[in-house]
Amino acid sequence: MRRLKIGYISRFSPLDKKASSGTAYMIAQNLDRIGDIVWINSNPPKYYRPLELVVKAIARLFRKKIDFAYTYWGSRILSSGIDESSFVSCDILIAFFSGSQLCNWDTGDKPVIYLSDATFSAMINYYPPFCNLWKWNIRQGIDIEKRSLDKATAIVLSSDWSAASAVKDLGQSVNKIHVIEFGANIDLKYISNRTFIYKDHLDLLFLGVEWFRKGGAIAVDATQWLNEHGISATLHIVGIKEMDESIKALPYIDYVGFLNKNNPDEYLRLIQVIESCQAMLLPTIAECSAISFAESSAYGLPVFTYCTGGVSNYIQNGKNGYMLPLGSSGIDFGKKIKECLESCELESMAHTSFEVYREKLNWNTWQNKMAEVIRKLVD
């Protein structure tokens, strides 16, 4: 029986473990188990980026922002970088992070799955790059995205939060939308159910590339509070390329820095740091679906974070961590971690965190659910 031919439309190489925190790579790997994938590179023309920078610079003169990809002009240019003739040989098309482009492509009669972790509408005034946009930019962006989702045969999103936006903001049918959580972007051979070990010192993991959005200052405050209130603790900071020297110099900070998953040595270093910790402290103030939450659960690390965006699809209070209300301080996080440690709940959550990973925050589960969506469309 002939295997399905899946057109994987993405600007990210299927071999790049670093792009989108490794998600593009893991999606490609799992789609390849469902059928034969054909990578359809959607990189824009070379002149797109310089033009985008000019447009953004002009916007800054007026103390505003422009998301060029979600303007009619930018969307058309961005879309022109693809070879539509490559669609012909495919049985189905999967457009990954292509909300501003799909509306301009001629996909013929091919079934199309739109795959993303958020909608443009949900990001407005939520993620920093989408704050303070021109009103006309917002109007055009919503129109572009709605036309893209209207063109899709099915929509696969990674959280209930983004799915709700697709229905409410973009008029999509709930019957067309499928919520499938992303998995941990760690090779299976490195994952195992670990034993919780605590020897009078608590090692906390901060894993993210954006210091402000991921709540870095709050994590530092929480770690300081723990040390001042009888809990010896270290915050291991991974992913941040540049760090203020005053923070790096703090006695309870271990600055690991950015680690590239494409580099085997740095990849193993990342795994070693994760394995050395007992919990993750990542008070992110804006989040679609943090891959690091799935990775922490895979290693039995309960996560302490905010209840925001798509987080509730990845964290279950009392099972693989706790979500605190937005606005909670570093002291609030410190108190919650101390409470869980002293009540032995941190140890029990180490076991149930792995269960959450095994039940839904893994790529095998994603693959099975996606395969079902694909089969229904192709059949």
Backbone torsions as a table, in degrees:
resi	resn	phi	psi	omega
1	MET	NA	133.2	-177.5
2	ARG	-67.5	134.6	176.9
3	ARG	-76.5	149.2	177.1
4	LEU	-61.0	147.0	174.3
5	LYS	-109.6	112.8	-173.6
6	ILE	-105.1	117.2	175.6
7	GLY	-81.5	112.0	-177.5
8	TYR	-100.2	101.5	-176.9
9	ILE	-90.0	114.0	-177.6
10	SER	-159.8	145.1	175.2
11	ARG	-81.5	-9.6	-179.8
12	PHE	-95.0	136.0	176.1
13	SER	-64.4	138.2	177.3
14	PRO	-64.2	-10.8	-178.7
15	LEU	-101.1	-1.9	-176.7
16	ASP	-88.9	108.3	-179.0
17	LYS	-79.3	-7.3	-177.6
18	LYS	-94.7	-33.1	-174.5
19	ALA	-60.5	133.6	-178.7
20	SER	46.3	47.5	178.5
21	SER	60.1	22.6	179.0
22	GLY	91.4	-1.5	-175.8
23	THR	-66.8	-42.0	179.7
24	ALA	-59.0	-40.8	179.3
25	TYR	-65.1	-46.5	-177.5
26	MET	-67.7	-37.4	176.4
27	ILE	-61.5	-45.9	179.1
28	ALA	-60.5	-43.7	-179.8
29	GLN	-59.9	-41.2	-176.4
30	ASN	-79.8	-32.4	174.4
31	LEU	-64.9	-32.9	-179.1
32	ASP	-68.3	-17.9	176.1
33	ARG	-85.1	-18.0	178.1
34	ILE	-87.4	-38.3	179.7
35	GLY	-161.1	-172.4	177.1
36	ASP	-87.6	117.4	-177.5
37	ILE	-89.1	144.4	174.2
38	VAL	-117.1	113.1	179.6
39	TRP	-75.3	119.5	177.1
40	ILE	-106.3	100.5	-173.5
41	ASN	-68.9	120.0	-178.4
42	SER	-105.0	27.1	176.1
43	ASN	-60.1	138.2	-178.2
44	PRO	-74.4	169.1	174.8
45	PRO	-58.9	156.7	-175.2
46	LYS	-62.5	-27.2	-177.3
47	TYR	-80.7	-6.5	-177.2
48	TYR	-64.0	-48.7	-175.2
49	ARG	-62.4	-48.7	177.1
50	PRO	-58.9	-39.3	179.5
51	LEU	-65.2	-41.0	178.2
52	GLU	-60.7	-42.1	-179.8
53	LEU	-64.7	-39.2	178.3
54	VAL	-63.8	-46.2	-179.3
55	VAL	-61.4	-42.6	-179.8
56	LYS	-67.9	-36.1	178.3
57	ALA	-64.4	-41.1	177.7
58	ILE	-62.8	-41.3	179.3
59	ALA	-61.3	-38.0	-179.6
60	ARG	-64.9	-27.5	176.8
61	LEU	-60.7	-27.9	179.2
62	PHE	-101.4	11.7	-179.9
63	ARG	57.7	38.0	177.2
64	LYS	-127.5	172.8	175.8
65	LYS	-122.2	154.4	173.9
66	ILE	-131.3	128.8	169.1
67	ASP	-93.7	96.0	-171.8
68	PHE	-59.8	-34.2	-179.1
69	ALA	-62.1	-27.9	-178.3
70	TYR	-104.6	33.6	165.8
71	THR	-110.1	155.4	-179.3
72	TYR	-57.5	-42.3	-179.1
73	TRP	-65.3	-52.4	-178.2
74	GLY	-62.6	-39.7	-179.3
75	SER	-62.3	-43.2	179.6
76	ARG	-64.7	-42.5	179.9
77	ILE	-65.6	-44.1	-179.4
78	LEU	-59.8	-38.6	-178.1
79	SER	-72.1	-24.9	-173.5
80	SER	-72.8	-7.5	-178.7
81	GLY	-80.5	1.3	-175.4
82	ILE	-106.8	148.9	177.0
83	ASP	-95.9	101.1	-175.4
84	GLU	-66.8	-20.3	179.2
85	SER	-65.4	-20.0	179.6
86	SER	-72.8	-12.8	178.0
87	PHE	-69.6	-29.8	-168.8
88	VAL	-58.6	-40.8	-174.7
89	SER	-78.3	-5.7	-174.3
90	CYS	-95.2	148.4	176.1
91	ASP	-83.8	-29.9	-178.0
92	ILE	-152.2	150.4	179.9
93	LEU	-116.1	137.0	175.7
94	ILE	-121.9	112.9	-177.1
95	ALA	-97.3	110.3	-175.9
96	PHE	-97.9	123.0	-179.4
97	PHE	51.4	51.6	-174.4
98	SER	-125.4	33.5	-175.0
99	GLY	-61.3	-29.0	-178.7
100	SER	-94.6	-4.1	-174.4
101	GLN	-111.8	-36.4	-172.2
102	LEU	-54.7	-34.8	-177.0
103	CYS	-63.3	-21.6	-176.6
104	ASN	-97.2	-6.5	-176.4
105	TRP	-91.3	143.1	174.8
106	ASP	-92.3	98.0	-176.8
107	THR	-92.7	1.9	178.3
108	GLY	62.2	-136.9	-179.3
109	ASP	-100.3	15.3	-179.2
110	LYS	-72.9	136.6	171.7
111	PRO	-66.1	139.7	-175.8
112	VAL	-126.6	130.2	173.2
113	ILE	-106.7	124.1	173.9
114	TYR	-91.7	124.1	-174.3
115	LEU	-123.4	123.3	-178.9
116	SER	-159.3	176.7	177.0
117	ASP	-110.5	-1.2	-179.2
118	ALA	-166.7	169.4	171.7
119	THR	-108.6	156.4	174.8
120	PHE	-57.8	-41.0	-178.2
121	SER	-59.6	-42.5	-178.3
122	ALA	-69.1	-24.8	-176.2
123	MET	-82.7	-17.6	-177.0
124	ILE	-61.3	124.4	-179.0
125	ASN	58.6	24.7	176.4
126	TYR	-119.9	-60.4	173.4
127	TYR	-82.9	140.1	-177.3
128	PRO	-49.3	-44.3	-179.3
129	PRO	-64.3	-17.3	-177.2
130	PHE	-103.4	12.9	177.1
131	CYS	-94.1	146.5	175.7
132	ASN	64.4	34.4	175.5
133	LEU	-77.5	152.2	172.5
134	TRP	-60.7	145.7	179.9
135	LYS	-62.4	-37.9	178.8
136	TRP	-65.4	-32.8	178.0
137	ASN	-66.3	-40.9	178.0
138	ILE	-63.9	-44.6	179.9
139	ARG	-61.2	-46.3	179.7
140	GLN	-65.0	-42.1	-179.1
141	GLY	-60.9	-43.6	179.0
142	ILE	-65.2	-41.0	178.8
143	ASP	-64.0	-43.7	179.4
144	ILE	-61.6	-47.4	-177.4
145	GLU	-66.8	-39.5	179.0
146	LYS	-61.2	-41.8	179.0
147	ARG	-66.4	-33.8	176.6
148	SER	-66.1	-45.7	-178.4
149	LEU	-70.9	-33.3	175.2
150	ASP	-61.8	-35.2	-178.6
151	LYS	-73.7	-28.1	-177.6
152	ALA	-68.6	142.1	175.5
153	THR	-76.8	-35.3	177.4
154	ALA	-144.0	153.2	-179.9
155	ILE	-122.7	122.4	177.9
156	VAL	-113.0	119.1	-179.8
157	LEU	-122.7	160.1	-170.9
158	SER	-98.0	5.4	178.6
159	SER	-157.7	158.2	175.4
160	ASP	-66.3	-31.0	179.0
161	TRP	-61.3	-47.9	179.4
162	SER	-71.0	-33.5	177.9
163	ALA	-65.0	-41.0	178.9
164	ALA	-61.8	-37.2	178.3
165	SER	-66.7	-39.6	-180.0
166	ALA	-62.2	-35.4	179.9
167	VAL	-77.7	-51.9	-173.3
168	LYS	-72.8	-47.1	-173.3
169	ASP	-87.4	-26.4	-171.2
170	LEU	-122.4	7.3	172.1
171	GLY	65.1	29.0	-179.2
172	GLN	-87.4	148.7	178.8
173	SER	-75.2	138.7	178.6
174	VAL	-63.4	-25.9	-179.4
175	ASN	-71.4	-17.2	-178.3
176	LYS	-91.3	-14.2	-171.7
177	ILE	-102.3	137.8	177.1
178	HIS	-127.4	128.6	177.4
179	VAL	-99.7	116.8	178.3
180	ILE	-132.0	115.3	-178.9
181	GLU	-69.0	145.6	174.0
182	PHE	-72.1	160.7	179.6
183	GLY	-103.6	-171.6	179.3
184	ALA	-81.2	129.6	-178.1
185	ASN	-87.2	54.1	177.0
186	ILE	-128.6	136.3	178.7
187	ASP	-58.8	137.3	-175.8
188	LEU	-56.2	-31.2	-177.0
189	LYS	-65.3	-17.1	-179.8
190	TYR	-97.8	-0.6	-175.0
191	ILE	-105.6	132.5	175.3
192	SER	-155.5	156.6	179.6
193	ASN	-74.0	109.1	-173.7
194	ARG	-91.4	158.3	174.4
195	THR	-86.1	134.6	178.7
196	PHE	-73.0	123.5	179.7
197	ILE	-126.2	120.8	178.0
198	TYR	-130.6	118.7	-178.6
199	LYS	-122.1	64.3	175.2
200	ASP	63.1	16.5	173.6
201	HIS	-147.3	131.3	-176.1
202	LEU	-103.6	123.9	177.8
203	ASP	-105.2	118.3	-177.0
204	LEU	-108.8	138.3	-178.0
205	LEU	-102.7	127.7	169.0
206	PHE	-113.5	115.5	-174.0
207	LEU	-128.7	104.8	-179.3
208	GLY	-177.3	159.3	-176.6
209	VAL	-103.0	-7.1	-179.7
210	GLU	-119.4	109.8	-172.8
211	TRP	-63.4	-48.2	-175.9
212	PHE	-69.7	-51.9	-175.8
213	ARG	-63.6	-33.5	-178.8
214	LYS	-83.1	0.8	174.6
215	GLY	76.3	37.7	-176.8
216	GLY	-57.7	-45.3	-178.2
217	ALA	-63.3	-36.1	179.4
218	ILE	-68.3	-39.1	178.2
219	ALA	-63.9	-39.7	177.6
220	VAL	-64.2	-44.4	179.4
221	ASP	-61.1	-40.3	-179.8
222	ALA	-64.5	-41.6	-179.9
223	THR	-67.1	-39.6	176.7
224	GLN	-61.3	-45.3	-179.2
225	TRP	-60.7	-42.3	179.6
226	LEU	-59.0	-45.1	-179.9
227	ASN	-66.1	-30.5	179.9
228	GLU	-80.9	-10.1	-176.9
229	HIS	-125.7	39.4	167.2
230	GLY	88.4	2.6	178.8
231	ILE	-113.7	106.5	176.0
232	SER	-67.8	121.7	-173.2
233	ALA	-145.5	150.1	174.8
234	THR	-127.7	136.3	174.9
235	LEU	-101.1	115.6	179.7
236	HIS	-93.8	113.2	-173.8
237	ILE	-98.9	115.0	-178.1
238	VAL	-121.9	134.8	172.9
239	GLY	110.1	-23.2	-178.2
240	ILE	-82.5	123.5	-176.3
241	LYS	-75.1	-38.0	-179.8
242	GLU	-130.6	132.5	-175.8
243	MET	-129.2	140.1	177.1
244	ASP	-57.7	131.2	-176.8
245	GLU	-60.9	-31.0	-179.5
246	SER	-66.8	-30.4	177.3
247	ILE	-78.5	-43.2	179.5
248	LYS	-59.7	-29.5	-176.8
249	ALA	-79.8	-11.4	-178.9
250	LEU	-64.3	138.6	-174.9
251	PRO	-65.0	-19.7	-177.7
252	TYR	-103.7	16.6	179.1
253	ILE	-114.5	131.4	171.4
254	ASP	-116.2	103.0	-178.5
255	TYR	-87.5	107.5	179.8
256	VAL	-87.4	-37.1	179.3
257	GLY	90.5	-169.9	-177.4
258	PHE	-78.7	135.0	177.9
259	LEU	-122.8	126.8	-177.0
260	ASN	-90.2	117.6	-179.1
261	LYS	-67.4	-16.9	176.3
262	ASN	-75.0	-17.8	178.4
263	ASN	-93.8	115.5	-175.3
264	PRO	-55.0	-41.0	-179.0
265	ASP	-66.9	-41.8	-179.8
266	GLU	-71.5	-31.9	176.6
267	TYR	-63.1	-45.6	178.2
268	LEU	-67.0	-34.8	177.0
269	ARG	-62.8	-40.6	177.4
270	LEU	-59.5	-47.0	-179.5
271	ILE	-62.5	-40.0	179.0
272	GLN	-62.5	-40.6	179.6
273	VAL	-66.1	-45.0	179.2
274	ILE	-59.3	-44.8	-178.0
275	GLU	-66.4	-22.8	-178.2
276	SER	-82.6	-7.7	-173.9
277	CYS	-102.2	162.0	177.7
278	GLN	-109.7	-13.5	-180.0
279	ALA	-161.1	160.2	173.9
280	MET	-107.2	135.4	174.8
281	LEU	-119.5	103.3	-176.4
282	LEU	-140.7	79.6	-177.4
283	PRO	-78.2	63.8	-176.1
284	THR	-68.2	132.8	-175.8
285	ILE	-92.1	-11.8	175.9
286	ALA	-148.8	125.0	-173.5
287	GLU	-154.2	133.3	174.1
288	CYS	-85.8	-60.2	177.3
289	SER	-164.6	93.5	-174.4
290	ALA	-67.1	115.8	176.9
291	ILE	-60.8	-32.0	-178.5
292	SER	-62.3	-25.3	177.1
293	PHE	-68.5	-39.5	177.1
294	ALA	-67.3	-39.8	179.2
295	GLU	-65.9	-39.9	178.4
296	SER	-64.7	-43.2	179.0
297	SER	-62.1	-36.1	179.0
298	ALA	-62.0	-27.2	-179.8
299	TYR	-105.6	14.1	176.2
300	GLY	70.0	30.5	178.7
301	LEU	-102.4	107.7	174.6
302	PRO	-60.3	143.2	-175.2
303	VAL	-107.1	134.8	174.6
304	PHE	-114.8	116.4	-172.1
305	THR	-151.5	-173.6	176.1
306	TYR	-93.2	155.5	171.9
307	CYS	-88.7	98.8	-175.7
308	THR	-155.9	153.4	175.1
309	GLY	54.4	-131.1	-178.6
310	GLY	-93.3	14.0	-173.8
311	VAL	-60.6	-37.0	-173.8
312	SER	-65.5	-14.8	173.4
313	ASN	-77.8	-13.8	-174.3
314	TYR	-115.1	-22.4	179.9
315	ILE	-121.5	128.9	175.3
316	GLN	-113.5	115.0	-176.8
317	ASN	-53.0	128.9	177.7
318	GLY	83.0	-4.4	-179.8
319	LYS	-114.2	-53.0	174.8
320	ASN	-129.0	31.2	175.6
321	GLY	138.0	-164.0	178.5
322	TYR	-140.7	140.5	172.9
323	MET	-105.0	122.3	177.1
324	LEU	-95.9	153.9	179.6
325	PRO	-62.5	146.4	174.5
326	LEU	-55.6	138.1	-177.5
327	GLY	100.3	-13.1	176.8
328	SER	-62.0	142.1	-175.6
329	SER	-89.5	173.1	174.4
330	GLY	-59.8	-35.3	177.5
331	ILE	-62.9	-41.3	178.8
332	ASP	-61.4	-42.5	178.0
333	PHE	-65.8	-42.4	179.0
334	GLY	-60.4	-44.3	179.8
335	LYS	-62.3	-41.0	-178.9
336	LYS	-67.1	-41.2	178.7
337	ILE	-65.5	-42.9	179.3
338	LYS	-62.0	-43.1	179.1
339	GLU	-60.8	-45.2	-179.2
340	CYS	-67.4	-36.1	179.3
341	LEU	-67.9	-47.6	-174.4
342	GLU	-73.9	-23.7	178.1
343	SER	-89.7	-0.5	-177.0
344	CYS	70.2	9.5	176.9
345	GLU	-68.3	-30.6	178.5
346	LEU	-61.0	-40.5	178.9
347	GLU	-67.3	-44.0	-179.4
348	SER	-65.7	-36.3	178.7
349	MET	-70.0	-22.1	176.0
350	ALA	-60.5	-37.2	179.3
351	HIS	-76.9	-44.7	-177.7
352	THR	-72.9	-23.2	174.9
353	SER	-61.8	-42.6	178.8
354	PHE	-65.3	-33.8	178.1
355	GLU	-64.0	-41.1	178.1
356	VAL	-62.3	-42.3	176.7
357	TYR	-60.5	-47.5	-176.0
358	ARG	-66.5	-33.2	-177.8
359	GLU	-77.0	-42.4	-174.7
360	LYS	-145.4	-20.7	-175.6
361	LEU	-94.9	46.8	178.7
362	ASN	-135.7	158.5	-173.8
363	TRP	-77.1	-20.9	175.3
364	ASN	-65.5	-41.0	177.8
365	THR	-66.1	-42.9	177.4
366	TRP	-58.6	-44.8	-178.2
367	GLN	-61.7	-44.1	-178.9
368	ASN	-64.5	-42.0	180.0
369	LYS	-69.2	-40.6	178.5
370	MET	-66.5	-38.5	179.0
371	ALA	-60.5	-37.7	179.6
372	GLU	-66.3	-42.1	177.3
373	VAL	-61.8	-46.1	-178.9
374	ILE	-62.5	-44.9	-178.0
375	ARG	-60.5	-41.4	-179.8
376	LYS	-63.7	-38.3	-179.3
377	LEU	-71.9	-41.2	-177.8
378	VAL	-73.0	-39.7	-180.0
379	ASP	-66.5	NA	NA
